Amino acid sequence: MKTKDTRLYDLAYLIRMRRIELGYSSAEKFSNEKGINRSVYQRWESGEDLNLTSFLKLCDMHHISASALLLKWEQTNRLMPKDGQIN
């Protein structure tokens, strides 16, 4: 069984918090208004792996640039490798 990278949970948390910042308490209402399948969106908020196209769509839906979201992710994730630590 493949283990999930725990950093995905941190990204999922940031996605969920951004949705709430935008005034949506419900993931279902948010996904419906944005025209994305509810179960797909809920998987993203649960820390499921997502591809780059989905990541960019997610950024657009949340009105945040990919670089801003990645920077927040790096700042909140103590396990994220820093520059020079990646082999």
Backbone as CSV, one residue per row, in Angstrom:
resi,resn,N_x,N_y,N_z,CA_x,CA_y,CA_z,C_x,C_y,C_z
1,MET,0.827,-1.179,0.000,0.000,0.000,0.000,0.877,1.251,0.000
2,LYS,0.562,2.165,-0.882,1.324,3.393,-1.007,0.921,4.370,0.092
3,THR,1.912,4.941,0.781,1.601,5.913,1.820,1.505,7.302,1.212
4,LYS,0.597,8.091,1.746,0.365,9.436,1.239,1.397,10.397,1.818
5,ASP,1.897,11.281,0.990,2.818,12.318,1.420,2.046,13.262,2.342
6,THR,2.482,13.395,3.572,1.756,14.198,4.553,1.700,15.678,4.183
7,ARG,2.570,16.118,3.309,2.522,17.521,2.873,1.227,17.817,2.133
8,LEU,0.601,16.792,1.550,-0.670,17.000,0.859,-1.766,17.420,1.832
9,TYR,-1.697,16.939,3.062,-2.680,17.351,4.065,-2.548,18.841,4.381
10,ASP,-1.317,19.335,4.388,-1.102,20.760,4.631,-1.659,21.597,3.488
11,LEU,-1.488,21.131,2.264,-2.052,21.828,1.116,-3.582,21.802,1.192
12,ALA,-4.130,20.668,1.554,-5.584,20.540,1.680,-6.119,21.522,2.727
13,TYR,-5.408,21.661,3.823,-5.809,22.602,4.865,-5.829,24.032,4.320
14,LEU,-4.787,24.409,3.581,-4.737,25.753,3.008,-5.878,25.980,2.013
15,ILE,-6.191,24.972,1.236,-7.302,25.072,0.284,-8.612,25.297,1.033
16,ARG,-8.828,24.531,2.067,-10.046,24.649,2.867,-10.131,26.032,3.531
17,MET,-9.011,26.510,4.103,-9.002,27.810,4.756,-9.248,28.942,3.748
18,ARG,-8.715,28.795,2.536,-8.934,29.820,1.514,-10.415,29.869,1.120
19,ARG,-11.045,28.713,0.992,-12.478,28.675,0.683,-13.269,29.405,1.758
20,ILE,-12.914,29.161,2.996,-13.612,29.799,4.114,-13.356,31.313,4.106
21,GLU,-12.113,31.726,3.792,-11.806,33.150,3.668,-12.679,33.820,2.606
22,LEU,-13.012,33.073,1.574,-13.847,33.609,0.501,-15.327,33.633,0.869
23,GLY,-15.649,33.180,2.072,-17.013,33.266,2.568,-17.869,32.041,2.345
24,TYR,-17.244,30.919,2.023,-17.982,29.676,1.783,-17.734,28.713,2.940
25,SER,-18.752,28.499,3.756,-18.600,27.550,4.854,-18.769,26.111,4.374
26,SER,-19.398,25.941,3.227,-19.686,24.611,2.697,-18.868,24.335,1.433
27,ALA,-18.129,23.231,1.445,-17.387,22.815,0.255,-18.347,22.470,-0.875
28,GLU,-19.491,21.924,-0.512,-20.475,21.543,-1.522,-21.023,22.779,-2.245
29,LYS,-21.374,23.805,-1.488,-21.883,25.034,-2.107,-20.808,25.684,-2.973
30,PHE,-19.577,25.711,-2.474,-18.472,26.298,-3.225,-18.278,25.572,-4.551
31,SER,-18.195,24.258,-4.494,-17.953,23.480,-5.716,-19.101,23.641,-6.705
32,ASN,-20.328,23.675,-6.211,-21.479,23.878,-7.091,-21.415,25.228,-7.789
33,GLU,-21.120,26.284,-7.030,-21.052,27.622,-7.612,-19.894,27.772,-8.588
34,LYS,-18.821,27.022,-8.372,-17.658,27.107,-9.247,-17.727,26.120,-10.410
35,GLY,-18.758,25.277,-10.418,-18.947,24.347,-11.528,-17.999,23.158,-11.535
36,ILE,-17.600,22.723,-10.347,-16.709,21.558,-10.236,-17.465,20.459,-9.495
37,ASN,-17.219,19.242,-9.890,-17.859,18.100,-9.251,-17.568,18.117,-7.755
38,ARG,-18.602,17.983,-6.939,-18.487,18.040,-5.485,-17.487,17.023,-4.944
39,SER,-17.560,15.804,-5.439,-16.672,14.765,-4.904,-15.214,15.021,-5.282
40,VAL,-14.991,15.581,-6.453,-13.620,15.928,-6.870,-13.070,16.998,-5.934
41,TYR,-13.864,18.041,-5.730,-13.405,19.128,-4.866,-13.155,18.638,-3.438
42,GLN,-14.032,17.821,-2.934,-13.863,17.318,-1.573,-12.617,16.435,-1.450
43,ARG,-12.266,15.735,-2.521,-11.009,14.959,-2.500,-9.818,15.897,-2.371
44,TRP,-9.864,17.038,-3.071,-8.771,18.009,-2.968,-8.652,18.534,-1.546
45,GLU,-9.791,18.793,-0.914,-9.771,19.289,0.457,-9.429,18.186,1.463
46,SER,-9.391,16.971,1.026,-9.042,15.847,1.900,-7.589,15.428,1.743
47,GLY,-6.858,16.111,0.878,-5.440,15.810,0.715,-5.132,14.783,-0.353
48,GLU,-6.081,14.561,-1.274,-5.801,13.638,-2.375,-4.804,14.284,-3.338
49,ASP,-4.037,13.455,-3.958,-3.071,13.932,-4.940,-3.817,14.589,-6.095
50,LEU,-3.272,15.673,-6.631,-3.905,16.301,-7.776,-2.847,16.642,-8.811
51,ASN,-3.260,16.652,-10.076,-2.315,16.949,-11.143,-2.173,18.459,-11.306
52,LEU,-1.246,18.874,-12.136,-0.951,20.293,-12.301,-2.135,21.058,-12.877
53,THR,-2.838,20.474,-13.826,-4.011,21.130,-14.407,-5.062,21.377,-13.326
54,SER,-5.288,20.392,-12.481,-6.246,20.542,-11.385,-5.765,21.589,-10.390
55,PHE,-4.477,21.615,-10.124,-3.919,22.601,-9.199,-4.157,24.020,-9.713
56,LEU,-3.930,24.236,-11.007,-4.145,25.561,-11.586,-5.621,25.945,-11.557
57,LYS,-6.494,24.988,-11.823,-7.941,25.237,-11.754,-8.333,25.606,-10.327
58,LEU,-7.767,24.896,-9.376,-8.023,25.163,-7.971,-7.591,26.585,-7.605
59,CYS,-6.439,27.013,-8.072,-5.962,28.373,-7.809,-6.918,29.400,-8.407
60,ASP,-7.350,29.173,-9.625,-8.295,30.094,-10.270,-9.592,30.185,-9.478
61,MET,-10.115,29.052,-9.050,-11.365,29.024,-8.292,-11.254,29.789,-6.981
62,HIS,-10.060,29.789,-6.400,-9.841,30.427,-5.110,-9.256,31.839,-5.241
63,HIS,-9.126,32.310,-6.468,-8.604,33.659,-6.715,-7.254,33.880,-6.026
64,ILE,-6.353,32.918,-6.241,-5.017,33.009,-5.672,-4.036,32.491,-6.724
65,SER,-2.895,33.131,-6.832,-1.908,32.667,-7.809,-1.267,31.377,-7.321
66,ALA,-0.790,30.610,-8.256,-0.108,29.359,-7.903,1.101,29.654,-7.028
67,SER,1.837,30.709,-7.359,3.035,31.035,-6.571,2.666,31.440,-5.144
68,ALA,1.576,32.191,-4.974,1.158,32.591,-3.624,0.732,31.381,-2.797
69,LEU,-0.002,30.464,-3.413,-0.434,29.266,-2.686,0.759,28.376,-2.337
70,LEU,1.678,28.234,-3.279,2.867,27.422,-2.999,3.730,28.052,-1.912
71,LEU,3.832,29.373,-1.919,4.598,30.048,-0.868,3.949,29.836,0.496
72,LYS,2.624,29.979,0.574,1.919,29.710,1.833,2.140,28.269,2.277
73,TRP,2.090,27.365,1.312,2.281,25.945,1.607,3.665,25.709,2.190
74,GLU,4.671,26.312,1.569,6.036,26.142,2.041,6.213,26.751,3.437
75,GLN,5.619,27.896,3.668,5.764,28.571,4.960,5.093,27.803,6.089
76,THR,4.003,27.114,5.803,3.274,26.416,6.859,3.733,24.979,7.052
77,ASN,4.578,24.489,6.163,4.940,23.080,6.210,6.391,22.923,6.650
78,ARG,6.579,22.531,7.876,7.943,22.368,8.387,8.671,21.204,7.734
79,LEU,7.948,20.275,7.102,8.583,19.134,6.452,8.980,19.415,4.999
80,MET,8.578,20.591,4.485,8.882,20.935,3.103,10.381,21.141,2.950
81,PRO,11.008,20.462,1.981,12.444,20.677,1.781,12.723,22.131,1.397
82,LYS,13.782,22.675,1.917,14.203,24.035,1.589,15.197,23.981,0.440
83,ASP,15.468,25.135,-0.169,16.432,25.181,-1.272,17.748,24.533,-0.860
84,GLY,18.282,23.733,-1.728,19.545,23.040,-1.485,19.406,21.715,-0.766
85,GLN,18.195,21.380,-0.290,17.998,20.129,0.424,17.463,19.016,-0.467
86,ILE,17.064,19.370,-1.675,16.514,18.368,-2.585,17.642,17.766,-3.408
87,ASN,17.722,16.449,-3.413,18.786,15.783,-4.165,18.414,15.652,-5.617
